[in-house]
Amino acid sequence: MPIDAAKATSAEPRTTELAWDHKDVQLYHLGIGAGAATPEKAHPATDPDELRYTLESALHVLPSFATVAGGGMALAGGLSAPGIDVDLAAVLHGGQTVTVHRALPVGGRATQTSTVPAVYDKGKAAVIVLRSEVADDEGPLWTCDTQIFVRGEGGFGGERGPSARLELPDRAPDLSTERVIRPDQALLYRLSGDWNPLHADPEFAKLAGFDRPILHGLCTYGVTLKAVVDTVLGGEVARVRSYTTRFAGVVFPGEALRIRLWQEPGRVLVSVTAADRDEAPVLADTVVEHS
């Protein structure tokens, strides 16, 4: 079997050196829609709040950048861990959490320590949990927990893992907004380091069971966090403490995302659906914790 759960979870931590600069941050922000029109911003290219994502002299780093810093090494390193050998065509991103220990710098060098805390048996699939802890000379920066869903790799007798779901409030959302995904969004986003051909090559997408390439789950993840920061947190990226989601469905480039937000003390609950496909779920169990 390609996945040896015991070997993967008992392996020694792996370390990787990460480096990034303002161009990497700007490219990532553009890849998740910075500078594009939204219902709240008719002229975003020159909007002072939007320039915080695109202009190097005013740059602030959205915490979801942690998922691609250094070229997306967390995911790449996890899938090459001892005991793990999977077919990319069978891989889907199941969930993601980023916990921020302090504001992300515009540029820097850091050390990433990667482990596989768990491999869960879902019957017809396996879920690999990857953890990457990143620190620089000043101390911890962020921790990423990534859940990778691998079709056809279950049934090995392991634990099923947690299955709790987040209940959204039984009331109308406090805010609802839309974000349009450009037809070329996946082609731009993949330049930040996720080269999986599922997001660009129609033939590979067909092998994976899709009639055309799909958007990266982490692109939707970034688009959603930016919407929360811009509409609820006053554009203050440093207020984000953690951000977690479960990827509940795919997004095709060219579609519109409907993002619904419920505010609670210290956190925002989020639902993301495909507005053009009868509100098909896209992100679920989504929470942004903030100061």
N, C-alpha and C positions, 0 to 999 in steps of 0.2 A: 504494500500500500504506500502511495507517495507521502502520506503524512504519518510520522511516528510521533504521537503526542508526547510520550514520556521523554523521548530524546529532545524534542523541541523545548519543553518546559524546564528541563534540567540543564540545558546548555549554559555555558558561561556567558555572561553579558558581552555583547559586542560593542565596540566603540568606533565611532566615525567622526572625523573632523568636518565641521560645517563652516561655510563662509558665504556671506552675501553682502551686497551693497545697495545703494539707493535704486539702481536700475532694476535689480531683482524685485524690490518692493513695488516700484512703479509698474513693472510688467505684470506682476500679480494683480495689483489693483485694477489695471485695465482689463485683465482677463476675467474679472468678476463684475465688470460693468461700470467701473469708475469713468466719469466723463460722458456717460450716456444719459439721455433724457429719462426722467421719471415723472410720475404724477406730481411730485413735490417740487421738481426742478425743471423748468422749461429751458434754461440756458446753462446746462451743467458745466460746459467746458471752461467757462470763466467764473463760475460761482465760487466765491471764496471758501465756502465749506467743502466743496468738491475738490478744490486745488490742494486740500490737505492730503489727498490720496494720489495726486498726479504731479505736483510741482516739487522739485527736490528741495527748494528753499523753505517750503512750508510743510514738509512731509511728516505724517504720523503713520504708524504701522498698525493696520488692523490685525488683531490677535490671530485670526485664522491663517495669516501668513506663515505661522508656525508649521502648517502642514506641508509647505513647499520650501521652506528655508533650506538652502544648501542643495536644491534640486530635487526635493521630495524624497530624501534619503531614508526617511522612516519606513515608508511602505516598501521601497526596494530592498532595504536591509532586512526587513522582516520576512519577506518572501524567499530570501536566500538563507534563512536561518537553518541550522542543523535540524534534520528531521522533517523538513518541509520541501516538497518538490511538486508543484502544482502547475496545471495548464492554465495560462492566462485567460483562455476562452471560457473557463469554468469559474472564474473569479468575479465576484461582485463585492463592492464595498458595503458592509452591513451597517456600520455605525461609527461615529467619531466623537471624541471628547478632547478638547484642548483646555488645559488649566494653566492660567498665566500667573507666574510668580512675581513678575514686575513688568513694566512697560517694555515692549520689544524695541530694541535699538534699530535705527535706520540701516546701519551696517555693522558687521562684526564678524568675529570668529568664535566658535563654540565647539564643545565636545558633546556628542550625542551618545548616550548609553542605551542600547536596545536589548529588550528581553521579550520572551513569549510567556506571559503569566498563565495563560490557559488555552486549551484547545477543547471546544465543546462539540459534542456529538448530537446533531439535530436529526438523525435518522438518515435522510437522503442527502444530507449535506454536513459539512463541518464548518465551525466558526473558529477562526484563529484570532486570538487577542494579541495584538502587538503593543508594546509599551516603549516609548522613547522619552528619555529624560535628558534635557538639554541644559547645559550650564556653561558660563564663560568665566573669566577671571574674577568677576565680581560676585559669582554665585549662581544659583538656579535661575533659569529663564522661563522655561515652560515644560509641561509634561503632556504628551499626546498618547491617548489610548485609542487604538484603531481596531475595529472588528471587521475581519475579512470573511466573507461567506464564500465557500467553495463547494459548488454543486458536485454531487456524485462521490463525495469523500467521507460521508457519514457511515454509521453502522459499525463502528469499531468498539462499541461498548463503553464509551466515555460518558461523563456527566453531560446533561443537557444544557446546564447553565441557566442564568437568570432569564425570566420571561415576563417580568412586571412591565406594565404599560402605564403611561402617564395619562391621567384623566384630565381633560380640559374643562374649564369652568362651564357650568350650565347657564351661560348667558352670552349675549352677543359680544364679539371681540371689541376691545377698546379702540383698535385701529385695524384697518384693512388697506393694503396697498398692493400694487402689481409691479412686477419687474419683467420686462420683455427680454428674452434670450435671443441675441442676434444669431443669424444663420451661421456665422463664422466663429461663434463664441468658443466652441470646443477647440478649434484650430489655434486660436490665440491662447487659450488657457493652457493647453498642453505644453507650450513653450516654457512654462514654469517647472517642468520636470516629469510630468506623468505622460509617458510616451506609449501607453497601452493603445494599440491600433484600434481597439473597440470604439474609440472616440473620433476616428478619422477615416478608417478604411472600410468602405461598404461591404467588401467581401468578407473581411474578418468579422464585422458586425453580424452578418448572416450566419456565420459559423457559431456565433454565440447566441443565436436565436432572435436577433432583431432585424427588422427590414431595412434599417439604416443606422448609422452611427448615433450613439447617445451621448449626452453631456456627462462630463465627469461629476460624480456625486459631490466631490469636494469643491467643484465650481459652484454648484447650487448652495452648498454649505457656506461659501464665502459671500455669495450674493445675498443670502438671507441674513447673515450677521451684519453686513453693511447696511441693509435695510433697517435692522433693529437699532444699530448705533445712530444712524442718521435721523430716524423718526422718533425714537424714544429716549436716547441717551445724549441728545444734543450734539452729536458728532464727536463725543469724547471717547476715543478708543480705549484710553487708559482706565475707564470705569469697568470694563469687562473683566470678570474674575474667572469665569469658566463658561464653556459653551459645549453642549452635548446634543447629539441628534441620532435618530435611527433612519436609515435610508429606506423608505417605504415603497418607492416606485421610481421609474425612470423619467428623464426629461429629454425631449428631442430639441436640438437647436431650432430656433424660430418660434418656439412656444412662449406663452406668457405664464409666469408664476403668480399665483395669488397667495399673499403672505398675510396671515391673520395673527394679531398680537393681543395677548391678555396680560395686563400689568398686575403684579403682586409685589409686596414688599421685598426688595432685594433681588427680584428676578422677573424675567419676561417669559411667558409660555408662548410657544409659536406653533402654528400649523401652516404647512406649505402644500398647495395643490396645483395641478395643471389646469389653468383656467380654460384652456381650449379643449380639454378632454373630460368634460363633465366632472370637474373637480377631483380627478384621480389623485390619490394621495402621493406625495413626493417625499416630504420630510415629516416624521412623526416623533413623539416623545422628545420634543425639542425644547430646551431650556437655556436661556442666557442668564447667568448669575452676575450681578453687578453691584458696585458700591453706590 
